[in-house]
Every structure is written in C-alpha cells, then in structure tokens.
Amino acid sequence: MELLPEHHASHSSILTRPSMARNTIRCLFNFVSLASLVLAAPSSSDCTGTISSLDDVSAAVKCTTVNVNSFTVPAGETFDLSLATGTTVNMLGDVTFGNKTWAGPLFQISGDSITFNGNGHTFNGNGPFYWDGQGGNGGVTKPAPMIKIKISGAWTNVKVLNSPTRVYSVSNPAALTMSKLTIDNSLGDQPNSKSGGDAAGHNTDGFDCSTTNLVIEDSTIMNQDDCLAINKGSNITFQRNTCSGGHGISIYLNRPVFFPPRLSQGSISSDVTVSNIMITGNTIINNDQALRIKTDASSTGSSVSGITYSGNTATGMRQFGVLIDQSYPDTLGTPGTGVKLSGVNFVGSQNTISVNSDAQRVAVNCGSGSCTGTWDWSALEVSGGSAGTIVNFSGIENFSQ
C-alpha cells in the first residue's frame, strides 16, 4: 500500500512527458527562428549616410558609405569625419569653409582602411580672406592646417583651392596612398592690400608629413612654400608630382608641428629620424630650390638616412638647385652637428635641374663630422647659375659642378 502514491506519481510523470517534449521543441524552434532573423538583419553600419550640413555628420559616420553633397561649413567650425573601419566616402559636390580668424583645422578625417573619392570636387578654404603676406608668422590668425589626414587606405582625386596657410598635415596610422590631387593656391602669388607688395599667400605648404608608409603621387601643387615637407618618418614616396611656384621638395627638420612658429621653433628638431625616402619622377617649376634637406643648427640626437632622388626635372630655380644645409635658421651659416646625414643619393634615372643666372647650382653645408658615408650623385646634372660650396664633407662621388 505504501507504493501506491509513488506509483501514481510515476504514472503522472509518464503522462506529461509528450506535452513537455512538444513544449521543448516549440521553444527550440522559436529560438532558432529568432537567431536566424538576427543573423539575417543588416549591420547598423551597412547603410549609406549623406552629409549636406554639419548636422548630418554624426548619423552619417555610422554608415560605411558616406556621400558628401555641396555645402558650406560654418565659420569657426571643423568638418570632422571620424569613420568606421572600411568606410568609403564619395564627394558629390564642393565644400566651402566660412571665414573666421581662428586656429582650425577646417577639415579632419580619421579611420582605418578608408577610401576617399573626391571625384574632382573642391575644398575651398577662402584663402584671400586671410592672406596678408605673413602666413603663420603674424597678422590675423589663420586655420592651420586646412586639412588634417589621419587615415589609412586611399585619398584620391580631391582639389584644394586657396588654403589659408598649410594645406595637408599627414599622420596616417597605417599605409596610405594620396593620388591625383590638386592644390591651387596660385592666386596667392599676387600681392593684395594687406601684403605690402609681397605675395599675399605665405606658408602654404602642400604636404607636411610626420608619418610612415605614405605614397603621394600624380598630383599638382601650386603654392608659396614647400611642395612637400617631411618632418619625420620613414618609407615615404613622392612620385610623378608637379610642384610650381613654391620652395621645392624638402626634408625639413626644423618645422614646428603647430603655428605660430616663433613660439615653438625647433619643437620637433631633436630626437627625430627620417629614413627610406624616395623622391622620383617629379617636375619642379619656378621654385626657390628644387630639392632640399634643411636641419636646425641646435638639433640633437636626430638622423636623416636613405634618401633617394631619381628622375626629377626642375626648371627656373630661383636660389639653389640642390641645398643641403645644417644651419637653420640661417642659410649657409654656421652648421650644427646634432643631425647625422647619410645615404643621400641621386641614382637611377637622371635628375636634371636648371637654375636662374643668379642662383647656385649645389650647396652643401654640413656640421663637422655630421655628414657621413659615401653619397652617389651619378644621376644628377645641374646647369645655369654658379657653383655653390660644399663644406665639411668629401663623400660625394660621381659629381662635379
């Protein structure tokens, strides 16, 4: 008799098992169906964002395709694109920046594996509002740089018109190719009512680079300062570009990261390395000099090495054909010894440079013992002007002037 309750309990369990099984199967089916729906749903970034004003930016950058229509950025504000990895950006119109005396930048972009297609459209910096012949050295405060690049991937087919001062500051986090670009500051060659007879545009560097693994190619730069200024970094190639009107292609270990330079001169001149630089196939027209390496006389603990020039052509150089000078802020003054220079070579295809009648062909001004090794200049030909001097270095081979 004592077994009967146990028997009834067991019998009840047996009776409920089919119902329990059906409920379990139903739950499993519902879970699988829900999971399938979740997996099939598009990612929140699998969309196209459109920017027609700064108000659209925060929503648009959640997408991995971003289209930029024509609009005007309000004065004193930065057009800032902080992008998801793998985003493609398409310019579908020109972007103009309002006028205000402020520090900038006007535009900045960051992200990994970004593809930026300018499609020939323009970033217009409205430079004439700022230009006073002083650039970052004085006068009104000017946004600098105009464009700050902090992406890896590709930046292509973009035009920049009339930057207030420097155009591109490049500090890519991984490999970046910048191609088919136009920088047109040619209007700044003319004086205006504020420039005292000097060119109104000033300090309008094309590319200021402190980075590694960068290629700049197939571009045209018309400006009033360096076409390219490499401040530090390695594995940088500058190829098949045209530089007109400025100060030439430079490795420049004396430029500050931020303006005004008089407050921070030499701020990156010490403990800096530049290496493995390729300057090839460029055309340089009516610049102060074609090719330059310039370092601060007070620099310490820095080095420049592995610089290769090949197939460059220059005409109408106003001051020098090639200038290597370790006496900044002087030109061909007393050189410092804190930057070690080695492996500066003109090889491969011929580098052909012509200078104006009152210019020097080649000037090298090394600190005592700071230029080292053997430099092969067999692919350098410089004509016109007068011979410059070579100081404190006898390691240049296969060249005479």
C-alpha positions in Angstrom: 0.0 0.0 0.0 2.9 2.4 0.6 3.9 2.1 -3.0 0.7 3.4 -4.4 1.5 7.2 -4.1 4.9 6.6 -5.7 3.2 4.6 -8.4 0.7 7.4 -9.1 3.5 10.0 -9.2 5.4 7.9 -11.7 2.3 7.4 -13.8 1.7 11.2 -13.8 5.2 11.9 -15.0 4.9 9.4 -17.8 1.6 11.1 -18.9 3.2 14.6 -19.0 6.3 13.7 -21.0 4.8 14.1 -24.5 3.5 17.5 -23.6 6.8 18.6 -22.1 8.6 17.4 -25.2 6.3 19.3 -27.5 6.9 22.5 -25.5 10.6 22.0 -25.6 10.7 21.5 -29.3 8.5 24.6 -29.8 10.9 26.7 -27.7 13.9 25.5 -29.6 12.2 26.3 -32.9 11.3 29.8 -31.7 14.9 30.4 -30.5 16.4 29.2 -33.8 13.9 31.3 -35.8 14.8 34.4 -33.7 18.6 33.7 -34.2 18.1 33.4 -37.9 16.3 36.7 -38.0 19.1 38.4 -36.0 21.8 36.9 -38.3 19.9 37.9 -41.4 19.4 41.5 -40.3 21.8 44.0 -41.8 24.6 45.5 -39.6 23.9 49.0 -38.3 26.9 50.2 -40.4 25.6 48.5 -43.6 24.0 51.7 -44.9 24.6 54.9 -46.8 24.9 58.2 -44.9 24.5 61.6 -46.6 26.1 64.8 -45.5 24.6 68.1 -46.6 25.5 70.1 -43.5 27.4 69.5 -40.3 24.2 68.5 -38.6 24.2 65.3 -40.7 27.7 64.1 -39.7 27.0 62.2 -36.5 24.4 60.0 -38.2 26.3 59.6 -41.5 29.5 58.3 -40.0 27.7 55.3 -38.5 27.5 54.0 -42.1 30.3 52.5 -44.2 29.3 54.5 -47.3 29.2 58.3 -46.8 28.2 60.7 -49.5 29.2 64.4 -49.2 27.0 66.9 -51.0 27.8 70.5 -51.7 27.5 72.7 -48.6 29.2 75.5 -46.6 30.9 74.7 -43.3 30.0 77.5 -40.8 32.9 79.8 -39.9 34.9 78.7 -36.9 33.8 75.0 -37.1 35.7 71.9 -38.1 34.2 69.4 -40.6 35.3 66.3 -38.7 34.8 62.8 -40.1 35.6 60.1 -37.6 34.9 57.0 -39.7 34.2 53.3 -39.2 36.8 50.9 -40.5 36.4 50.2 -44.2 34.3 53.3 -44.9 34.1 54.7 -48.5 33.5 58.4 -48.8 32.3 60.0 -52.0 32.3 63.7 -52.6 29.3 64.6 -54.8 29.8 68.4 -54.5 32.2 71.2 -53.4 32.7 72.1 -49.8 33.3 75.7 -48.9 34.5 77.0 -45.5 33.2 80.1 -43.8 35.6 82.9 -42.9 36.8 83.5 -39.3 40.2 84.2 -37.7 40.7 81.0 -35.7 43.2 78.2 -35.3 41.4 75.4 -37.3 41.7 72.9 -38.8 38.9 73.4 -41.3 38.6 69.6 -42.1 39.9 66.5 -40.5 39.4 62.8 -41.2 40.3 59.7 -39.2 39.8 56.0 -39.6 41.4 52.7 -40.8 41.2 51.3 -44.4 39.3 54.3 -45.7 38.6 55.0 -49.4 38.0 58.7 -50.0 36.9 59.6 -53.5 36.9 63.3 -54.2 35.6 62.8 -57.7 37.3 66.1 -58.7 35.4 68.2 -56.2 36.9 71.0 -54.2 37.6 72.0 -50.6 37.6 75.8 -50.8 39.5 77.5 -47.9 38.6 81.1 -48.9 42.3 82.0 -48.5 42.0 85.6 -49.7 40.1 86.5 -46.6 43.2 85.5 -44.5 46.1 86.3 -46.8 48.3 89.2 -45.6 51.8 88.1 -46.8 52.7 86.7 -43.4 51.2 83.3 -43.3 51.7 81.8 -39.8 54.3 84.3 -38.9 51.9 87.0 -37.9 48.9 89.1 -38.9 45.5 87.6 -38.4 45.1 84.1 -37.0 44.7 81.6 -39.8 43.4 78.0 -39.7 46.3 75.6 -39.9 46.4 73.1 -41.3 43.5 73.4 -43.6 43.1 69.6 -43.8 44.4 67.0 -41.2 44.7 63.5 -42.6 44.7 60.6 -40.1 43.5 57.7 -42.2 45.0 54.6 -43.8 43.8 53.5 -47.2 43.4 55.9 -50.1 42.7 59.6 -50.6 42.2 60.5 -54.2 41.0 63.0 -56.8 40.5 65.9 -54.4 41.1 69.6 -55.2 42.0 72.2 -52.6 41.5 75.8 -53.5 43.0 78.8 -51.7 44.1 77.4 -48.3 44.6 80.0 -45.5 48.1 78.6 -44.9 49.3 75.0 -44.8 47.2 72.6 -46.7 47.7 68.9 -45.7 49.0 67.6 -42.4 49.5 63.9 -42.8 49.9 61.4 -39.9 48.4 58.2 -41.3 48.1 55.3 -38.8 49.0 52.7 -41.5 49.7 52.6 -45.2 48.1 55.5 -47.2 48.2 56.4 -50.8 47.3 60.0 -51.8 46.9 60.4 -55.5 45.5 62.6 -58.3 45.3 65.7 -56.1 45.3 69.4 -57.0 46.4 72.2 -54.6 45.7 75.5 -56.3 47.0 78.5 -54.3 48.2 80.2 -57.4 46.1 83.3 -56.6 48.3 83.8 -53.6 51.3 84.7 -55.9 49.8 88.1 -56.3 50.1 90.9 -53.7 47.0 92.3 -52.1 46.2 95.4 -50.0 47.4 93.7 -46.8 50.7 92.1 -48.0 52.8 95.2 -48.6 53.8 94.3 -52.1 54.7 90.7 -51.3 52.8 87.6 -52.4 49.7 87.5 -50.4 49.8 83.8 -49.8 52.5 82.6 -47.4 53.4 79.3 -45.5 51.0 77.5 -47.9 52.9 74.1 -47.7 51.3 71.4 -49.8 52.1 68.4 -47.6 53.6 68.4 -44.1 54.3 64.8 -43.2 55.2 63.2 -39.9 54.5 59.6 -40.6 55.4 56.2 -42.1 54.3 54.2 -45.1 53.0 57.0 -47.2 52.8 57.4 -51.0 51.9 60.8 -52.6 51.6 60.6 -56.4 50.3 62.1 -59.7 49.4 65.4 -58.1 49.8 69.1 -58.9 50.8 71.6 -56.2 50.8 75.4 -56.9 51.8 77.3 -53.7 54.1 79.7 -52.0 56.0 77.3 -49.6 57.3 73.8 -49.6 55.6 71.4 -52.1 56.4 68.6 -49.7 58.0 69.0 -46.2 59.0 65.7 -44.5 59.3 66.5 -40.8 60.0 62.9 -39.6 59.1 59.4 -40.6 60.1 56.6 -42.9 59.0 54.7 -46.0 57.7 57.8 -47.8 57.5 58.0 -51.6 56.7 61.2 -53.5 56.4 60.5 -57.2 55.2 61.9 -60.5 54.0 65.2 -59.0 54.3 68.7 -60.3 55.4 71.5 -57.9 55.0 75.1 -59.1 55.9 78.4 -57.5 57.0 77.4 -54.1 60.1 76.4 -52.1 60.7 72.9 -53.5 60.7 69.4 -52.1 62.1 69.4 -48.6 63.2 67.2 -45.7 62.8 69.8 -43.1 63.9 69.0 -39.5 63.2 72.4 -38.1 59.5 72.9 -38.7 57.1 73.1 -35.7 54.1 70.9 -35.6 51.9 73.9 -34.8 52.0 77.6 -35.6 53.0 80.2 -34.6 56.5 79.0 -35.3 58.2 81.9 -33.4 56.7 80.4 -30.2 57.8 76.8 -30.9 60.7 77.0 -33.3 62.6 73.8 -33.3 60.0 71.9 -31.4 60.5 68.7 -33.4 64.1 69.3 -34.4 65.6 67.0 -31.8 65.4 63.2 -31.4 63.9 62.8 -34.9 64.5 60.2 -37.5 63.9 60.4 -41.3 64.7 57.3 -43.3 64.0 55.5 -46.6 62.6 58.4 -48.6 62.1 58.1 -52.4 61.7 61.3 -54.4 61.2 60.2 -58.0 59.8 61.4 -61.4 58.7 64.8 -60.1 58.6 68.1 -62.1 59.6 71.3 -60.2 58.9 74.7 -61.9 59.9 78.1 -60.7 60.6 77.2 -57.1 63.2 78.7 -54.7 65.1 75.4 -54.9 64.3 72.0 -56.4 65.5 69.6 -53.7 66.4 70.5 -50.1 67.5 68.9 -46.8 67.4 71.5 -44.1 68.1 71.0 -40.4 68.2 73.1 -37.3 71.7 74.1 -36.1 70.6 73.4 -32.5 69.2 69.9 -33.2 70.4 66.9 -31.2 70.0 63.2 -31.4 68.5 63.2 -34.9 69.3 61.4 -38.2 68.5 61.5 -41.9 69.4 58.5 -44.0 68.4 56.6 -47.1 67.3 59.5 -49.2 67.0 58.6 -53.0 66.4 61.1 -55.8 65.6 59.7 -59.2 64.3 61.1 -62.5 63.3 64.5 -61.2 63.3 67.5 -63.5 63.5 71.2 -62.4 63.5 74.4 -64.3 63.7 78.1 -63.2 65.1 77.6 -59.7 65.5 81.0 -58.1 68.1 80.3 -55.4 69.5 76.8 -55.5 69.3 73.7 -57.5 70.1 71.4 -54.5 70.5 72.7 -51.0 71.7 70.6 -48.0 72.1 72.9 -45.0 72.5 72.3 -41.3 72.5 75.9 -40.2 68.8 76.8 -39.8 67.5 79.5 -39.1 70.4 80.8 -41.2 71.0 79.8 -44.8 74.6 78.6 -45.3 75.5 79.9 -41.8 77.3 78.1 -39.0 76.1 74.4 -39.2 75.2 72.3 -36.2 76.3 68.7 -35.6 73.3 67.2 -34.0 71.7 65.6 -37.1 73.6 62.8 -38.8 73.2 62.7 -42.6 74.0 59.6 -44.6 73.0 57.8 -47.8 71.8 60.9 -49.7 71.9 59.6 -53.3 71.0 60.7 -56.8 70.8 57.4 -58.7 68.6 55.6 -61.3 67.1 57.9 -63.9 68.8 61.3 -64.4 67.8 64.2 -62.2 68.1 67.3 -64.5 67.9 70.7 -62.8 68.4 74.2 -64.3 68.8 77.3 -62.1 68.4 81.0 -62.9 71.5 83.1 -63.6 71.8 84.5 -60.0 71.2 81.1 -58.3 73.7 78.5 -57.0 73.7 75.0 -58.5 74.5 72.9 -55.5 75.3 74.0 -51.9 76.1 71.5 -49.1 76.8 72.9 -45.6 77.4 70.1 -43.1 78.4 70.3 -39.5 81.8 68.9 -38.7 81.5 65.1 -38.9 77.7 65.1 -39.2 77.6 64.1 -42.9 78.9 60.5 -43.2 79.5 57.7 -45.7 79.6 57.8 -49.4 76.9 59.5 -51.5 76.4 58.5 -55.1 75.4 61.6 -57.2 76.0 60.0 -60.6 72.4 60.7 -61.7 72.5 64.5 -61.0 73.0 67.2 -63.6 72.6 70.9 -62.7 73.1 73.7 -65.1 72.9 77.5 -65.1 73.8 79.9 -62.3 77.1 79.5 -60.4 78.7 76.7 -58.4 77.9 76.6 -54.7 80.2 75.5 -51.9 80.5 72.1 -50.2 81.5 72.4 -46.6 82.8 69.7 -44.2 82.1 66.8 -46.4 84.1 64.9 -49.1 81.9 61.8 -49.5 80.0 62.9 -52.6 81.0 60.7 -55.6 80.5 60.9 -59.3 79.5 64.5 -59.4 81.2 67.8 -60.2 79.8 71.3 -60.7 
